[in-house]
């Protein structure tokens, strides 16, 4: 599945300035609060966040709809599937 900027983002999580493991923990908590098919937008700038959050999405059987790296500031769009 793919999304574009017109798809509804249900929750935005700003983890800019937070360091491991905080972005991962906050992303997990935010995903747990969403309903199936809702989209979580996450911003993070911790270098470990890219691999940590991608791994979390895979382990929890959710969908990474979009990932952007804007000079070390990451943006994730994650669709909750379970």
SULHU-V335653 format. One record per pair of residues at least 4 apart in sequence whose C-alpha atoms are under 7 Angstrom apart, sorted by the first residue. I is the first residue (numbers start at 0). J is the second residue. D is the distance in whole Angstrom. If there is no record, write none. Layout:
BEGIN
[[I:J:D] [I:J:D]]
END
This chain:
BEGIN
[[0:64:7] [1:64:6] [2:6:6] [2:64:6] [8:38:5] [8:39:6] [8:40:7] [9:37:6] [9:38:5] [9:39:6] [10:38:7] [10:39:5] [10:40:6] [11:39:6] [11:40:5] [11:41:6] [12:40:6] [12:41:5] [12:42:6] [13:41:6] [13:42:5] [13:43:7] [14:22:6] [14:42:6] [14:43:5] [15:42:6] [15:43:5] [15:44:5] [16:44:6] [17:21:6] [17:22:6] [17:45:7] [18:22:7] [18:45:6] [19:45:7] [19:47:7] [20:24:6] [21:25:6] [22:26:6] [22:43:7] [22:48:7] [23:27:6] [23:48:7] [23:51:6] [23:52:6] [24:28:6] [25:29:6] [26:30:6] [27:31:6] [28:32:7] [29:33:7] [30:39:7] [30:79:7] [33:37:6] [35:79:5] [35:80:5] [35:81:6] [36:78:6] [36:79:5] [36:80:6] [37:78:6] [37:79:6] [38:76:6] [38:77:5] [38:78:4] [38:79:6] [39:76:6] [39:77:5] [39:78:6] [40:74:7] [40:75:6] [40:76:5] [40:77:6] [41:74:6] [41:75:5] [41:76:7] [42:73:6] [42:74:5] [42:75:7] [43:48:7] [43:72:6] [43:73:5] [43:74:7] [44:71:6] [44:72:5] [44:73:6] [47:51:6] [48:52:6] [49:53:6] [50:54:6] [51:55:6] [52:56:6] [53:57:6] [54:58:6] [55:59:6] [56:60:6] [56:61:5] [56:62:6] [56:63:7] [57:61:6] [60:80:7] [60:81:7] [61:78:6] [61:79:5] [61:80:5] [61:81:7] [62:77:6] [62:78:5] [62:79:7] [62:80:7] [63:76:6] [63:77:5] [63:78:6] [64:76:5] [64:77:6] [64:78:6] [65:75:6] [65:76:5] [66:74:6] [66:75:5] [66:76:7] [67:73:6] [67:74:5] [67:75:7] [68:72:6] [68:73:5] [68:74:7] [69:73:6]]
END
